[in-house]
Amino acid sequence: MKHSFTYQFLKERGIDPQLFSLSNVLTDLKVRSEESKKSNYSIFAKLETIAIVESVEGSNAIEGIFATKERIKAIVDSTSIPLGHNEEEIAGYHDAAKFVKEHFDDLDFNEATVRELHRLLTARHIGFKGGEYKKGDNIIAEKDKTGEVKRIIFKPVPAKETEEAMQKLFLAYQLARDDYEIYPLLLIPCVIVDFLSIHPFSDGNGRVSRLLTLLLLYKAGYDAGRFVSFEAKINEYKWNYYDSLLRSQAHWHENQNDYTPFIKFTFQVLYQCYKEINRRLIGVSEGKSKKKDRVEAVVMSSIVPMSKMDIVDFLPDVSIVTIESALTKLQKEGKIKKIGTFRNARYIKK
């Protein structure tokens, strides 16, 4: 096996300025979200319930596994047993996601966890033994409408080298995780690229990778995926997901791949989750009758910096002139601060 597993480049090359900026924004959003959670506990509890169904639906939809929202909710709520293969897949993902959410503090990125996630994912399949690494080689291929392979996109690690590769991946992660010079949020997408490049199981690798992403994010303190489905956001930007992954896998076997595209994609999805939390919090907050009061309510309850056009999205019936007037008043009163200038200006509660 030619690929060598190490994440030392995350400190040796330094952080790309754009990634550094994005990581700082996400760290700030994490803090703001934690503060908001304390004062909006019941709302976050409702968001968590909604996110469970959306996560099960979203992660399976990426793989072409579908069921109606009603059936997914019935399976998640345990009011109905899964019927057919697709619903068994859906139920399995819910079991594994629940396991991650309830036990992430006690779990680590190691062989026991990875095998258990795959076992839970496939436990509903009669006759299928989950949690075992692939026995035959697999390929990532583009297929036509009839299922015929048009071209091979990526060749994962051969089956005979899988166990060795996974052991090297676990060790590389542990060494990087314990290195204070390596920023955890940068490490997570790199680990996922390597996991998917190994493709250790005969089936279910994509879904396991998303469960591992959530696990590692939770352990790093970024739990936005508990309240807005991380998987649903990936499905929303599915083609960007595939594109960024393929670009980060290019020349992987030769140790010449660039993890940056997938890091950026992961950061952007996480940002979208925090932004959606913000939108839903505002959506359930008490309304105001006066337009300037409504502008104030939107900005003051936001956990992300908002532009004028962001406010227009929330309040389409309020004119730009009224929004500008309200923002000027809030700035003079010292309630909000302005970040950036002109078209890049954003406003956030002090």
N, C-alpha and C positions, 0 to 999 in steps of 0.2 A: 504494500500500500504506500503510495507516494505522498499523500497528504499528511502533513504534520500538524497536530492540534496544539495551537498556542494562541493566546490572546495578548501577548506582550505588545503587539503593534498598537493596541489601544492607548498605550502610554508613550511608546517610542515615537510614533509619528505625530503625536499630538492630536487634538480634536479639531475637526473641520469647523471653521467659524459658524457655519449655518447649524451644524449639529450642536455645537456648544450653546448657541442662542436658543434652539428648540428645547434642549435639555433643561436650561434655566427656566424657560416658560413652564415646562411640565412640572418642575419642582415647585414653582410658585403656585401652580394650580392644585397640586397635591395638598399643600398647606391650606390654601383657601377652602378646598373641598372638605378637609377635616374640620375646619372651623364652622363651616356651614352645616355639617352633619350634626354637630352638637346642638344647634338651635333648630334643626329641622328633622329630628329623629324619625317622626312618624312618616314624613314624606319620603325619606330615604328608604324606610322599610317597604313602602309601597313600590318605589322604584326597583328595589331588589326583587320583589315578586314578579314584576313585569319583565325584568331583565332575564330571569331564568328561562322563561318561555322563548324569548327572542334569541337567546344564546343557543338553545337546543335547535331552534328552527334555522338560525343563520349558519352555524357550523356545518350542519348536514346539507343545507342548500348549496354550499360551496362545492360539495361532492356530488351534487345531483340527486340528493335524497330528499324527497318532499312528502308532506302530509298537510292537511288543513290545520289552521290555527286551533280550531275546536278540538281536533284529535290530539294535537301536541299538548294542549292545555290539559286534556283529560288524562293523558299519559303522565305528564309532570305532576298532576294533582293526585295520581294513583286512583282515579275514579274509573279507569278502564285499563284492561290489559292490552298490550300491543298486538295488533293483528297484521300478520304478514311481515316480510323481510324489512321493508322500509321502516315500519314502526318499531321493529326490534332494534334497528340501528339508532333510531331516535331515543328510545328508552335507554339504550346503553350509554349514549352520550350524556343523558341526564344523570345517570348513576355516577359516571366518572366525574362530571362537573361538580356534582354535589359533594363527592369525596374530596375534591380539591378545595372547595370553599370551606368545608367543615374542618379539614385537617392540615391546611397549608403550613401552619406553624410547626408541625411535627414532621413534615415531609422535606426531602431534599432532592436535588436533581441527581439521582443515582439509579443504578440498575433496578433496585427493588421498586422504586416509584414508577419508573417508565414501564416496567413489565406489569405492574398492578393497574395502571391506567389503561393499558391495552387490554388486560383481562376483563376489567369492568366494562370497557367499551364493547366488547364482543361476547360478554357472558350470556346475553339473551339468545345467541345463535345456537340452536341445537346442533350438536356434532362438530362445532368449531372450538378448538382449544386456543384461547387467547393467551397473550403474555409470552409467546415464544418467538424468537427471532426467525427471520425468513430462512427457509431451507433451499430456495432456489433464487437465482438472480432476478432482479426486476428492472424495469426501465420506465422512464418518464417519456411518454410519446404523445404526439398530436394525432388525433384520429379524425376521420371524416364521419359523415352522418350515418354510415353503415357500420361503423365500428372498426373499419380497416385502418391500420397504422399508416399515416402519411409520412411522418419523419420522427426520428428519435431526438428528443430535446435534451435529455440528460441521462447518463448512465450512473446510477448510484454505486456505492461500494458493493463488490461481489459478496454473495452469501457467506463464503468461506472466511471472509475477512471482517464480517459484521461485528462479531463479539469483541474482537480486538479493537476495532474502531470505536465502538461504544465505550469501552473501558478507557481509552485514551481521551475521549470526549469528556467523560465524567471527571477525570483527573485534571484536565485542562481547565474545566469550569471551576473546580474547587480551588485551584491555585489562583485563578484570576479573581474569584469572589473574595478571597482573603487578602488580595493585594489592594491596599488603600489608594494606590495611584490609578487604579482602573475604576471608572465610574460605572456602577451597576447597571444603569439604564442603557448604556452603550453595549454592555456585555450580552444582555438578553437576546437581542435580535441576531447577534453573531452565533450564539449557541443554537438557535432555532435553524439558521441556515445550515449549520453543520449537521444537525439532527436529520433534516430533510435530505441532505446530500448523502448521508449514510442510508436512509430509508430502511430502517432495521426490520420492519414487519412486512408481511406479504400483503396486508391491507390495513387501512386505518391510520396511516402515517400522518396525513394532513390533520385529521381530527386530534390525534395525540399531540401533535405539534402546537395546536391552539390551546389545548389543556395545559401543556407545559409553559406556554407563554403566560397564561393567566397565573399559574403557580408561581413563576419567577417574578412576575410583576407584583403579586400579592406580598411575596416575601420581601420585596424591595420597598413596600409601603404604598404602591400605586394600585389602589383597589377600585378605580373607576369602572372596571369591567364587572363589578358586582352590581352596579346600579344602572349602567347602560351597557348593553351587550357589545363586547369587543368583537365577537364573532360576526354579529349582524353588520357591524361597520366594515369588517373585512369583506363580507359578501357584497355590501353596497359598492365597494371599490375593488371588486374581484379581479378585474383585468389589470389594474395597477398592482395588485398583490402578486399575480403570476409574473408580470413583467419585472417587478423589482426583485423577486426571488430568482428568476432566471438570470438576470444581470449580475446578481451577487454570486451565483453559482458558476458563472463562466470562468473556465480555467481553474476550477476548484481542485481538481486532482493534481494540478501542477503547482499548487500553493501560490497562485498568482491571481486569485479572485479578489474582488473588491466588495466588502460587506456594506459599503455606504448606501447603495440604493435601498436595501432592505431595512437598514437602520432608519433611514428617513421615512420609509413607508410606515414602519411600526410607530414611530414618534407621531406621525400625522394622524394615524388611527386613534392613538391614545388621546391626542389633543381633541379630536372629534368627539370622543367619549365624554371628556370633561365639558366640552361645549354643549353637548346634548343634555348633560346633567343640569347645566345652567339654564338651558331652555325650558326644561321640564319643571325646574324649581320656580321659575318665573311664571310658568303656565298655571301653576296651582296656587300662586300667591294671591292675596286679596287684591281685587281691582280697585282702581281710583277713578273718580268721576271726571276730575279736571285733567286736561291733556298734559300740562306741565307736571302734575303730580304723578301721572302714569309714567312719564319719562324718568322722573326721579326714582320711582319704584323699580323700574327696569334696571337702571344703572346701579342703584344702591344694593340690589339683591344679586347682582351678577358676580360670579367668581372668576370670569375672564374679562380682560379689557375689551371694551366695546367701541366700535366705530359708529359714526352717525348712521351709516347704512345698515349696520347690525341692528340699531334701534328701530330703524324704519321697518326691518323685517318683522320685529316684534309688534310694532305699532303702525301698521300701514295707513291708518286713518289720520295720523299726526304728521303735519308738514315739517319739512326740514327747518324752516324758519323757527317754528315753535321748539323743535328739538335743540337747535343752536342756542336759543334764548334760555331754555331750561338748563343746558349744560354750562352756559356762562354764569348763571345764577348759582349753580351748585359749586362751581369753582371759586367764586367770590366768597361763598359761605364756608369754604374750606372742607366741603364734604367729599369732593372727588379730586383726583389728580389727572392731569393730561400726560399721556405718553406719546412721544413722537410729534410730528408737525404736519400741517397741511393734510394731504390725502391719507397719510399714514397715521394720523392722530387717533388715539384710542383713549377711552376714559374708564377709570376704575375707582371704586370707593377707597378712600384713604384708610 
